[in-house]
Each structure stands twice: as C-alpha cells, then as structure tokens.
C-alpha cells in the first residue's frame, strides 16, 4: 500500500510588513505643512527675500527706475505717480526701488549676523557643556558680565567709534548676540553628554570633536533652527533701532529699512509724505512678525510631546 503525499497550500493572508515609524524631522515637516499660519508667514518671508534678491531686475528691468538717481524737480511725489509706483523721496529718488534695495541690506544684516552669532554660540556652548570645569566657569562669568551691560548703549558706543558699514554692523551684532545661543546649547550639551549613545561612542574611542559634532549637534539642531528664526527678527529690529537713533548705517552708505524709516519720520513733520514712513515701517513689522510666527511654529513642530 503506497501513501500519496499532498502539499497543503496556505491561502491565508500574507504577513504584513513592519510599519516604519516617522522620525522627528518627518513629523516636524508634517506639522509645519499642516500649520496654515506658519506656512503663510513662510510664504510672505520667501516673497520678501526674493524681492530683495532680484531688486536690480525688478526696479531697473521692469519699472525702469533705480534707487540712487536724484531728480530735484521730482521730489515728494505721491503714491501712483506715473513712473513712480510708490512715489519719491526728498531727493526725487524712487521710493519703491529704495525699498527693494533696503530689503537687501536689512535682511542681509539680519540673516548674516544671526548665522554668525549662532555659529559662535553653538561652538562655545558645546565646548563649555562638554568639557565643563574652569573653562565653563570662565565663560559663564564672561557672558554674565557682558549681559550686565545694557545692549543699546553698548552698541551706540561701538557704532560711534567704528562708524559702521553693513559688513561692520554684521560683525558687531554677531559678536554681541551669541550669549543666548551659548547658554541654550550649553544646557542641552550638559544633558546629552552622559547619555548612552555618547558614552558608547566615547568607549569606542571617538574623539571629543567627533562626539560633539556627530553625536551631540544633530540632537540640538532643531533648537538651533528655532533660535535662528527668532534671532533674525530681533537683529532686524536692532538695526532699525540703531538707524532710528542715528547710529546705524548712513543713508549715503546704503539704504536700509531702518534709516529710511528714520529719515521719513524727520520729513513727515514738515511735509505730507506719509508714504516715506508707512512702507519702511510695514516692511519691518511684516518681516519681524513673520519670523516670530515661523519660530513659534517651528517650536511647536519640533516638540516631541505633541502627538500626530
């Protein structure tokens, strides 16, 4: 008697593939895309930045005007004047062209000074937080002493001595603006330097430099991005305040939203050219508001306590 083997085919459902969990960055990008207010602010900021970058093309190529041509017979023209969409200033210069070029200066100072101060704060913050000891004590003493000096008077003294250009002002603002970032990065580095992955990297022979920039920095980069967005807005306001007080970038050096606002305030008392004040003020307020909204949205997006 022979037995016949039969093959049993399982027609059941196939095993499901494991679902990969989303990373912090993927969750943050999803939350940002769902945050309508942050997306609107980001869009406005991108538009303002593109207008500043392409200021020569827009003013000269499209409207046929520039920001430095003086016309004494065409001063204080109102909004809507043929050939001058936003009117002219006290020297007959096109106000729209000057606004576009001023955006290059104000946004350039804000972005450049924020990135430079952020780099200084990250490096010193990781060094003090990782090594501690006498270097940490010295840096805490130094930034406490520096922060005890009122910021605006200190900037006024430095600017009066240096008579700043845009490049000089970037370095001055960066050198005086890194302390907050350094404190934040120092505290995060303190918390991370004894974590398991750092201890394991140290046990495997990784150098201190590699641990700081390969293992610690990626874990604080979200906080760095949030700080960057808020710092840019604060530095634009600082430049505007200095220009309003007469210690910022001079109008002969380059137009900025700050010195345009300062000059417009002096002229509006003797003339009816309110547009010389309204539009620079709108640019400053809109840019800073958008940056603060973006910073607040980024903080919510990178918050690990929030659920999807």
Buried (B, 14 or more C-beta within 10 A) or exposed (E): EEEEEEEEEEEEEEEEEEEEEEEEEEBBEEBBEEBEEBBEBBEBBEEBBEBBBBBBEBBEEEBEBBBEEEEEEBBBBEBEBEEBBBBBBBBBBBBBBBBBBBBBBBBBBBBBBBBBBBBBBBBBBBBBBBBBEEEBEEBBEEBEEBEEEEEEEEBBEBBEEEEBEBEBBBBBBBBBBBBBBBBBBBBBBBEBBEEEEBEEBBEEEBEEEEBBBEBBBEBBEBBBBBBBBBBBBBBBBBBBBBBBBEBBBBBEBBBBBBBBBBBBBEBBEEEEBBBBBBBBBEBBEBBBBBBBBBBBBBBBBBEEEEEE
